[in-house]
Amino acid sequence: QVQLVESGGGLVQAGGSLRLSCVASGRTFNSNGMAWFRRAPGKERDLVAAINWNSGVTHYADSVKGRFTISRDNAKNTLYLQMNSLKSEDTAVYYCAADAKIRPPGKVSTESTEYFYWGQGTQVTVSS
């Protein structure tokens, strides 16, 4: 079975940092794009950041640009999200996802419907 498991969430003071990890098992995603999405209370699921298969292309939501960094270690089949300068608005459940298909070089999906595999989510709470 294919499984994505997020970890690293928790409670942090505003201005602090957290690093989320997502470990994939059951198959390798070395040839697939991956992404972090989040769902804040009362809001829709939104893309946070995406990264292509070889880390050559990244995409960030405007709200996290300059503060968050997405990265991956294909040898470990692991995706990361480094979150700095956290704000209360970042409070949400964060989900790891893997793209459903292998895309051309330089391409990364920003559409949630194009991601097939999803983790269970990890809660991030930022206090003021």
C-alpha positions, -999 to +999 in steps of 0.1 A: +000+000+000+010+036-006+012+058+024+023+094+031+028+102+067+034+138+079+051+148+111+066+178+128+034+198+135+027+213+169+023+244+189+046+273+183+048+310+192+043+336+165+076+343+149+089+308+155+098+280+132+087+244+125+098+219+100+073+194+086+083+161+072+064+137+049+077+102+045+064+081+016+062+043+017+048+016-005+064+032-036+088+058-047+078+093-058+112+102-071+097+109-105+067+128-093+060+163-081+049+167-045+032+195-025+020+208+008-016+219+012-033+233+042-068+237+055-074+264+081-105+264+102-135+275+082-115+277+049-109+256+018-079+235+013-052+256-003-019+250-019+011+261+003+040+250-019+049+225-046+081+210-059+089+190-090+106+157-091+142+168-091+137+201-070+143+222-101+110+240-099+090+253-069+058+272-064+047+290-033+015+306-023+018+344-020+010+342+017+041+321+025+067+334+000+099+344+018+089+325+049+084+289+039+108+266+019+098+233+003+124+207-003+128+170-008+153+142-004+145+116-030+170+091-015+149+091+017+116+094-002+108+124+021+093+158+016+100+188+039+084+221+046+106+246+066+083+272+081+099+304+095+084+336+109+052+318+116+020+338+120-013+330+136-028+329+101-006+299+094-026+278+118-041+249+099-039+212+092-010+206+068-012+178+042+014+162+021+005+151-014+020+134-044+013+142-080-007+117-100+016+117-130+051+123-142+053+157-158+076+173-183+108+190-172+102+224-156+066+216-148+049+214-114+012+210-107-006+237-086-040+220-087-052+198-059-072+176-083-039+165-099-026+151-067-036+115-061-018+104-029-025+123+004-013+121+039-035+123+069-024+157+079-005+173+108-018+201+129+002+234+131-010+259+157+007+293+160-001+313+191+002+350+195 
